[in-house]
Amino acid sequence: MQASRDGRSWRIGTATDVAWIAGHTTAGISVTTAIPPIFDAYATTYQAADVTVDAYENALVEELIAHTPDQPWWLAYLDTGAHDIVFPHAPRVSLYWDWSYVLVEAGPEQALTWRTGHMRHGHGSLPDLFFPAARSWLVSALWDDTWTCVGGPEPLIATLQRNPLATARRVQPDEDALPPGLTRE
C-alpha cells in the first residue's frame, strides 16, 4: 500500500517488515524489552533537561546517518489515539504487546520533520521506532518510557556515548535500561 504526503507516494509497511522485531523482544526492564537481542551493542538515550528537543533529535539522527549507508529508513508511529501518527488512515502493524503502529518507508529527513507533537515531550518529531532497510540498528522508545533504546554496531553506540547532546549510556542486554536520574512511570 502507498500513502501520499509532501507531494510523494510513500510505501506503508506490513507485519513482514517488522517480523524480525515482533516476538523477538523480552518483557521486563532491560533494553531487550524494546530491542531484540541480536545487535553487537546497546544503549539508552534521552533528552537532557539542558538540551533542546531539536538539538537532541538532530544529534541522534546525525549519528545514525553517519553510521548508515544511503538507504531507506522504516519509521513507525505508535497509535495511542491521542498523538500524531502521520498517516492516520494507513493500516497498522502490531508490535510488543499488540500495540498498533503505522509503519512507513521514508528516511532521516522525514524522521525529523513529519510528526507534530511527541507523546513523551509534547513536542518533537522522532518516530517511536525506526531502523534502516538493512536492519543494522534499531531505535525504539516504548510508550511509557521517557528514554529511547538503541541497538546496533559497536561503533555507533560508542559514537552516541561521545556525543553530549545524545545523553547515551551503554547497557548490556540483561541490564536495567532505566538511565540514571530518570524514573519509571
C-alpha positions in Angstrom: 0.0 0.0 0.0 1.1 3.6 -0.7 0.1 6.8 1.1 0.7 10.4 -0.1 2.4 13.2 1.7 4.6 16.1 0.7 3.7 15.5 -3.0 5.1 12.0 -2.9 3.9 8.5 -2.5 5.3 6.5 0.4 5.2 2.8 1.0 3.3 1.7 4.1 4.9 -1.3 5.8 3.3 -4.6 6.8 3.9 -7.2 9.5 6.5 -8.8 7.3 8.7 -5.7 7.5 8.8 -5.9 11.3 8.7 -9.6 11.7 12.4 -9.5 12.8 11.3 -7.5 15.9 7.8 -8.9 16.6 8.0 -11.7 19.1 11.8 -11.3 19.5 11.9 -9.0 22.5 11.5 -10.0 26.1 9.2 -8.5 28.7 10.9 -6.8 31.6 13.1 -3.8 32.3 16.1 -4.5 30.1 16.9 -2.9 26.8 15.7 -6.2 25.1 12.2 -5.2 26.1 12.4 -2.7 23.1 15.3 -4.1 21.1 15.7 -7.8 20.0 19.0 -9.3 21.4 20.7 -9.5 18.0 23.0 -6.5 18.0 26.6 -6.1 19.0 25.9 -3.2 21.4 23.1 -1.4 23.1 22.4 2.0 24.8 19.7 4.1 26.2 19.5 7.8 25.3 17.3 10.7 26.3 16.9 14.4 26.1 18.7 16.0 29.0 17.0 19.0 30.7 19.6 21.4 29.4 19.3 20.3 25.8 16.5 21.4 23.4 14.4 18.7 21.8 15.6 19.8 18.4 19.3 19.6 19.4 18.8 16.1 20.9 16.8 14.7 18.0 19.2 16.2 15.4 22.2 14.8 17.3 20.7 11.3 17.4 19.7 11.3 13.8 23.0 12.8 12.6 24.9 10.0 14.3 22.6 7.4 12.8 23.1 8.9 9.3 26.9 8.9 9.8 26.8 5.1 10.5 24.4 4.1 7.8 25.0 3.8 4.0 22.4 5.6 1.9 19.2 3.6 2.1 15.5 4.0 3.1 14.6 4.0 6.8 11.4 2.5 8.3 9.6 4.9 10.5 7.0 3.6 13.0 4.5 5.8 14.9 2.6 4.3 17.8 -1.2 4.8 17.6 -2.2 5.9 21.1 -5.3 7.6 19.9 -4.0 10.9 21.2 -0.8 11.5 19.3 0.2 12.2 15.7 0.8 9.1 13.7 1.5 11.0 10.4 -0.7 8.7 8.2 -3.9 8.3 10.3 -5.7 6.2 7.6 -2.9 3.8 6.9 -3.1 0.1 8.0 -1.2 -0.7 11.3 1.3 -3.3 12.3 1.4 -4.9 15.7 4.5 -4.9 17.9 5.4 -5.6 21.5 2.1 -6.1 23.5 -0.2 -5.8 20.4 0.5 -2.1 20.2 -0.5 -0.7 16.8 2.0 1.3 14.8 1.8 3.0 11.4 5.0 1.9 9.5 6.2 3.9 6.5 9.3 3.6 4.4 11.0 7.0 4.2 14.3 8.4 5.5 16.1 10.6 8.1 14.7 13.9 6.8 11.1 12.6 7.3 12.1 11.2 10.8 12.9 14.7 11.8 10.1 16.6 10.2 6.9 14.6 9.8 5.5 14.3 13.3 4.0 17.2 15.1 3.8 16.6 18.9 5.6 13.7 20.5 3.9 11.7 23.3 6.9 11.8 25.6 7.7 15.5 25.2 4.6 17.1 23.9 6.8 18.3 21.1 9.5 16.8 18.9 9.2 14.8 15.8 11.0 11.5 16.1 9.1 8.3 15.3 8.6 5.9 18.2 10.6 3.2 16.4 12.8 3.4 13.4 15.5 1.4 11.6 17.3 1.3 8.2 16.3 -1.1 5.5 19.4 -3.2 6.2 18.3 -3.5 9.8 21.9 -2.6 11.0 20.4 -0.7 14.0 17.1 -0.2 15.8 15.9 2.8 17.8 12.8 2.2 19.9 11.0 4.2 22.6 8.3 2.3 24.4 5.0 4.0 25.1 5.6 4.6 28.9 9.3 5.3 28.8 10.9 8.8 28.8 14.1 7.4 27.2 14.9 5.6 24.0 16.6 2.3 23.5 19.2 1.7 20.7 20.7 -1.5 19.4 23.4 -1.5 16.7 27.0 -2.0 15.8 29.7 -1.1 18.4 31.0 2.0 16.6 27.5 3.5 16.5 27.0 3.0 20.2 30.5 4.3 21.0 29.8 7.5 18.9 26.5 8.1 20.6 28.2 7.8 24.0 30.7 10.5 23.0 28.0 12.9 21.8 27.0 15.1 24.8 23.7 16.0 23.1 22.7 12.3 22.8 23.0 11.6 26.5 23.6 7.9 25.7 24.6 5.3 28.2 25.8 1.8 27.1 23.8 -1.0 28.6 24.1 -4.8 28.5 21.2 -6.8 27.1 20.2 -8.1 30.6 20.8 -4.8 32.4 18.0 -2.4 33.6 17.5 0.1 30.8 16.5 3.0 33.1 19.0 5.8 32.7 20.4 7.2 36.0 18.3 10.2 37.2 15.2 9.2 35.4 12.2 7.4 36.9 10.0 4.7 35.6 6.3 5.7 35.1 
